[in-house]
Amino acid sequence: MVAEMRGWQVGYAILFASFATFANLFDGGQVLWIAEVYLGLSVLSLLILLPSLRRALFRTWDPLRSRILLRRPLARMITRCYLYGLTPLAFMGCLELTADAASAALRFNQSNVTSHVTWVDYAVSVVAGLEEMWRWSCVIAVIALFRAVLRRWWDTPSVRMSALVTALLLSALAFGSGHILEFTQERLQAWYMFSSLGLILALMAILTGRILLIMVVHSVYDAWVTWLSTQNETVSAAFITASFVAFLSWLGVALVRRQFGFRAPGAVRVPVELTVVSTRHLLAFERERELISRVFHRRVYCSIRHIGTTAIEGAMANDAIDVLVLLRRPVLHREEWQALEQCGYQFCGNAGVKGRLLWVREAEDSWPAVHLQIAKSGNRYSRAAIAWTRRLQAQPDALRHWESHKERWVHQYHRVQLDQYMEGKRTVYALWKRMNRSQRWR
């Protein structure tokens, strides 16, 4: 998360987290201007922090964002209904269940909803979704602190996981502390209860990879609780029961799918085998180029390139060649799609990288596996892929550094499957792109 952000963005997150925590705990005079500054910083964080947070929370194998369901409209529609229909309702039920369980465990029966609800209460509920930016700014601040103090051990997975868990817990406690002034007594119980809700919201964002969706859920839940306070007990009980049913239905669907998040396609759930690049890989590319040129023989323009570490003889790489196909219009015709499937390729969407379509063919006989990447000629991804390959070819130090990362992922971090291995590349690519941008401005 922090590695993909610039220094001034991290600085803004620390400033925003500090001021927002102070503003929510401030109980003196001149509250109005503090609230206005807090609201202004929250809105500004949507421009400064939200894009980076969306990238950091992005799930590589998200079925919608990774375009895995490109040629399956019915499955795409069902997935949208599941993500944007059932999931928000289930999350509201989960929040209500958490609040009820915490209230029962803490013997806390107070409410922060006024007895006479007006339109101002609903307006505050709508703005409440911005509290997600405050809490995630706290997460960024804590992770940045851990990264600065534990720089020597930061590459250790257990250190990173401990930092993330600590950041989530502290941000949840900060979120809970921001609500204690709404109560005149039993503030400790209120702190615990709202901290539990904050932690649940954070886990929801990580699970779905959609912070905007969780902001909407947060706002709707606050408005829903406000509206329920104006209804009689029968109506309130009916709606709360319906939210519990939605949550149980969501759990049932997740159990049937055997996953609570997003699962990678079967083509990339294969073992990673590091090997030394030899003539075998170069011959495999020549063989593959002839096969691919026959698939796209009707195209006016089709450029086929060998990219990645397997284009460098003697380098250490995964036993799979990377082939880049550049087209003027990277939309596959039905005949081309079927031809690739007949050749043994399986479609894997964009594998979390915009600007490409990834096809994977498993190893056969003595030939290595093939990762076929189709992109528009001259787009950002194709230029970056070619530049990355040329950099590895021209700079032996960069190649050795890249090889050490790969060995560390497999042997130390136990990224032994291809999908996990591909996830590990994202951070290094992000750092390289940031270095290129900074050098361009010098």
GIGI-V455926 format. One record per residue. RES is the residue in one letter. PHI is phi in degrees with one decimal (* if undefined). Layout:
res: [RES/RES]
phi: [PHI/PHI]
This chain:
res: [M/V/A/E/M/R/G/W/Q/V/G/Y/A/I/L/F/A/S/F/A/T/F/A/N/L/F/D/G/G/Q/V/L/W/I/A/E/V/Y/L/G/L/S/V/L/S/L/L/I/L/L/P/S/L/R/R/A/L/F/R/T/W/D/P/L/R/S/R/I/L/L/R/R/P/L/A/R/M/I/T/R/C/Y/L/Y/G/L/T/P/L/A/F/M/G/C/L/E/L/T/A/D/A/A/S/A/A/L/R/F/N/Q/S/N/V/T/S/H/V/T/W/V/D/Y/A/V/S/V/V/A/G/L/E/E/M/W/R/W/S/C/V/I/A/V/I/A/L/F/R/A/V/L/R/R/W/W/D/T/P/S/V/R/M/S/A/L/V/T/A/L/L/L/S/A/L/A/F/G/S/G/H/I/L/E/F/T/Q/E/R/L/Q/A/W/Y/M/F/S/S/L/G/L/I/L/A/L/M/A/I/L/T/G/R/I/L/L/I/M/V/V/H/S/V/Y/D/A/W/V/T/W/L/S/T/Q/N/E/T/V/S/A/A/F/I/T/A/S/F/V/A/F/L/S/W/L/G/V/A/L/V/R/R/Q/F/G/F/R/A/P/G/A/V/R/V/P/V/E/L/T/V/V/S/T/R/H/L/L/A/F/E/R/E/R/E/L/I/S/R/V/F/H/R/R/V/Y/C/S/I/R/H/I/G/T/T/A/I/E/G/A/M/A/N/D/A/I/D/V/L/V/L/L/R/R/P/V/L/H/R/E/E/W/Q/A/L/E/Q/C/G/Y/Q/F/C/G/N/A/G/V/K/G/R/L/L/W/V/R/E/A/E/D/S/W/P/A/V/H/L/Q/I/A/K/S/G/N/R/Y/S/R/A/A/I/A/W/T/R/R/L/Q/A/Q/P/D/A/L/R/H/W/E/S/H/K/E/R/W/V/H/Q/Y/H/R/V/Q/L/D/Q/Y/M/E/G/K/R/T/V/Y/A/L/W/K/R/M/N/R/S/Q/R/W/R]
phi: [*/-70.0/-63.7/-89.5/-106.6/-83.0/-60.0/-69.9/-69.4/-63.0/-61.1/-65.5/-61.4/-66.0/-62.4/-64.8/-62.5/-66.9/-67.9/-64.5/-63.8/-62.6/-63.6/-75.9/-101.3/-74.6/-132.3/-106.1/-80.1/54.6/-70.3/-62.6/-69.3/-65.9/-64.8/-66.5/-64.5/-60.6/-65.5/-64.4/-64.9/-64.8/-65.7/-65.0/-65.1/-63.4/-85.9/-90.2/-104.7/-58.8/-58.6/-68.6/-65.6/-63.5/-67.3/-68.0/-85.0/-59.8/-95.9/-55.9/-106.2/-60.3/-63.2/-90.7/-72.9/-87.5/62.0/-65.8/-96.3/-59.8/-104.5/-130.1/-63.2/-66.2/-64.1/-65.7/-67.0/-64.3/-65.1/-62.7/-62.6/-67.5/-76.8/-105.0/-114.9/-69.8/-61.5/-60.1/-63.1/-65.3/-66.1/-64.3/-64.2/-65.3/-63.7/-65.2/-64.6/-64.1/-63.5/-65.9/-65.4/-65.6/-63.4/-68.4/-69.5/-93.4/55.0/-117.5/-118.8/-84.1/-131.3/-94.9/-91.6/-67.2/-71.3/-114.9/-80.7/-123.6/-65.6/-63.9/-64.0/-69.6/-64.1/-63.8/-64.1/-64.9/-72.2/-60.3/-61.2/-68.7/-63.1/-62.3/-65.7/-62.9/-65.7/-72.5/-65.6/-62.8/-61.2/-61.3/-62.5/-67.1/-63.8/-61.9/-65.2/-60.7/-65.1/-72.8/-77.8/-106.3/-60.1/-67.4/-109.2/-67.2/-75.6/-76.6/-57.6/-65.3/-67.4/-63.8/-65.5/-63.5/-64.6/-65.5/-62.3/-62.4/-63.4/-65.1/-65.8/-66.6/-66.8/-66.4/-65.5/-64.3/-62.5/-65.8/-66.0/-72.3/-114.0/-72.9/-72.8/-77.8/-122.4/-92.9/-148.1/53.8/-71.0/-64.7/-63.6/-63.0/-61.4/-63.1/-65.8/-71.4/-65.8/-63.3/-64.2/-63.3/-66.0/-63.0/-63.0/-64.4/-65.1/-63.4/-64.4/-68.0/-66.1/-91.6/70.4/-130.4/-72.0/-64.6/-62.7/-69.7/-62.9/-66.3/-59.2/-60.0/-65.1/-65.4/-64.5/-61.8/-65.6/-65.1/-63.7/-62.8/-67.6/-62.5/-66.9/-92.1/-99.0/-76.7/-63.8/-65.6/-64.3/-61.2/-63.9/-64.7/-69.8/-65.7/-62.8/-62.2/-67.2/-65.6/-62.7/-62.2/-65.5/-66.7/-63.9/-62.6/-62.5/-63.0/-62.6/-64.1/-69.1/-64.9/-75.9/59.1/-161.5/-97.5/-113.9/-124.8/-103.1/-71.1/-60.9/-61.9/-65.7/-106.2/-93.1/-123.0/-66.6/-95.4/-128.2/-76.3/-147.8/-87.6/-66.4/-132.0/-60.6/-57.5/-71.4/-68.3/-67.9/-63.1/-66.1/-61.0/-63.6/-71.0/-62.8/-63.8/-65.8/-70.4/-62.9/-73.0/-67.1/-106.5/-68.6/-86.8/-75.7/-67.8/-129.7/-153.3/-111.5/-115.7/-126.6/-96.8/-120.4/83.9/-69.3/-70.3/-84.5/-114.9/-67.1/94.3/-81.8/-95.3/-154.6/-66.8/-76.2/-157.4/-87.3/-104.6/-116.3/-106.2/-109.2/-102.0/-125.6/-69.4/-133.0/-79.5/-109.1/-78.7/-75.6/-61.0/-64.2/-67.9/-60.6/-65.5/-64.5/-65.7/-66.3/-66.8/-79.7/98.3/-83.4/-118.8/-78.0/-126.2/67.1/-105.8/53.4/82.8/-121.3/-69.1/96.2/-146.3/-123.7/-107.2/-121.0/-125.0/-122.5/-71.7/-65.6/-140.5/52.7/-98.4/-90.2/-73.8/-68.8/-127.1/-111.2/-95.2/-117.9/-105.1/-144.3/-76.7/-61.6/86.9/-75.6/-61.8/-66.9/-62.5/-64.9/-66.7/-64.2/-68.1/-64.7/-64.1/-63.2/-64.2/-64.5/-64.8/-71.0/-92.9/-121.9/-58.9/-64.5/-64.2/-65.2/-64.3/-63.2/-66.2/-65.5/-64.1/-61.9/-63.1/-63.5/-66.6/-59.4/-79.5/-87.2/-97.6/-94.2/59.0/-85.5/-90.0/-105.9/-61.6/-63.8/-67.8/-63.6/-68.5/-61.6/-65.5/-73.8/-61.5/-65.8/-65.5/-61.0/-63.8/-64.2/-64.7/-64.2/-66.1/-63.5/-63.8/-65.0/-66.8/-68.5/-67.7/-83.7/-79.0]
